[in-house]
Amino acid sequence: MAEALTIARPYAQAVFLFAGEHDVLKDWSDMLGLLAAIATDPEMARMIDSPQLTETQLADLFIGIGGERFNEKCHNFIHVLSEARRLQLLPEIAALFEIQRREAEQTVRAELITAFPASDAQQEKVTAALKQRLGRDVELRCTTDAALLGGAIIRAGDLVIDGSVRGKLERLGAALNH
């Protein structure tokens, strides 16, 4: 994993610098997200590792799947990665790019996990509280997990706030065992 990140970092930095200079960070974020999804598809992963396909055929396959969602610069990037046999690094490249993009835009991605779907008002309250605490804009992603029983878990970068009923019960059980 560390080796893949080390190899992926210069590619992510190059794309980030290019996208920043041309004010197209969001466009590249979308394109890299799609490329990462394509690369992680099990069938595509087998094709990437297949010696039967040439670098050009692999690049053309990625470009064909993305269609018009990829611009000419992205086509060039795909060819560069394919020629270097680095297409399998696309998930790492996309993740590293997103870290740099959020840092540049002063945003943080947060996750709100609740036992039941959170209302719009609850989501706005959590977003506002995180923005105040972290001093950054917050991109909130909401999911549900019935195993929490109630309450919520909030994750934002290294910050984890566990206010779930399950978490409280686990902490109570640990305290009783000591």
N, C-alpha and C positions, 0 to 999 in steps of 0.2 A: 504494500500500500504506500509506504513512504517513498519507495523508488518511483512508483507511478506518479505521485504528486510532484516529485523532483523533476521528472521528465516533462510533465504537463505544465509546470509553472511558466517556463519561457513562452510557450504558445499562448497561454492565458494572458500573460503580460503584454505580448505583442498585439493581440486582438484588443485588449483593453485600451492600450495607447492609441491604436488606430481609431477605435470607436469613439474615444474621448475627443480626439482631435477633430473628428468629423461630426461630433454631437449626435451619434447614433447608438448610444449605450443600450437603450431599450430595444432597438432593432436587433442588435447583436445578442442581447440577452435572450430574446425570443428564438433567434436562429440557433444559438448554441443549446438552448433547452430542447429544441426539436432534434438537433443532431445527437444529443446525449440519449434521448429516448430511442432514436433509431439504433444507435450503437449498442444499447443494452437489451434490445430485443434478442431473445435466444437464437432465433434463426439467423438474424443478421450477425450476431457474434460468431456463429459457426462460419459464415461466409467471410468475415474479416480474417479469420484464422486459416481459411482454405487456401492451399497453394494453387488451386485450379483457376482462381480469378487473378487477373493482373491488377496492378495498382490503378490503372485507368478505368478498368471495368468496375472496380469497387467504388471509386470516386463517382463515376457516372450513375451507379446504383443509388448512392446516397443523394445525389443531385436529383435524380428522377423521383425519388420518394418525396423529397422536400418540395419539388415543383417550383412554383412561383414564390414560395415563402422564402427562398434563398436568392439573394442578389448575386451579382457577378463577383464581388469581392469574396463572398462566402464560397462560391464555386472554387475560386482560386485557393482559398484556405483548405477546403476539402481535398483538393488535388495535392497540396503541400503535405498535408497529414497522411494521405494515402501513399504518396511516394516515399515518405519516411517510415511507413508501416506504423503509424501512430493513431489510426482511427479508433482503436480500442480505448484510447485515453480521453475520448470526448466527454464522458461523464465527469472526469476530474477537471478537465479544462473548463467545462461549463460551471462547475462548483467554484473553482478558483476565480473565475471571471465574476461570478455573482458576489463573492466576498468583496472584491475590489470595487464593483459597481455600487454596492450598498455603502461601503466606506466613503466613496466619493460623493454619493448623494445624501450622506448622513442619515441613512435609514437602517433599520434593523428588522429582520423577519422574526415574527413571534408566532407561536402556536398556542391556541386555546383549546384544551381538550376538556370536554364536559360530558357528563353522563347523559344529558338530554340536550337537544339543539339550543344554542344560545340565541337569545333574541337580539335584534338590532341594537336595542338600547344597552344591553349587557356588553355587546361587542364594542360599542362606542365608549362605554365606561372603562373597559379594560384597555382599549387603545389609548385613551386620554391619560390614564394612570401610568401606563408604560412610557408614554411619550414624556411625561413629567419626570418620571424616575430616571430614565435613560438619557434624556436630553436629545432625542432623535425622533424622526418620523418613524412610525411603526407600520409594517405590512403585516396584518393579522390574518392568520389562516386558522379556520375553526374545524375541528373534528369532534366526533362523539365516540365515547367508549363506555358502554353500559356497565362494564366491570368496575368503574369508579364509584358506583352506587349513588353518588351525589357530589356536589361541589365541582371543583375544576383544578386542572393543572395548567400552569402557564410556563412556557419555555421561550426565552428570548436570549439567543447567544448562550453565554455561560450561566445565565440566571434561570433558576428553576424554582417556581413557587408551587408547592403541592398543598392545595386546600381541598383535596378530595376526601370523601368519607373513607374510602379505602386506605388512603395514606394516613389519615388520623388514627384509624383502627390499628394499622401496622405499627405506628409510633407508640400507641398506647400499649400494645402487646409487647413491644420491645422494652418499654419502661417497666412493665409488670414483671418481666423476666429477669430484671437486674435487681 
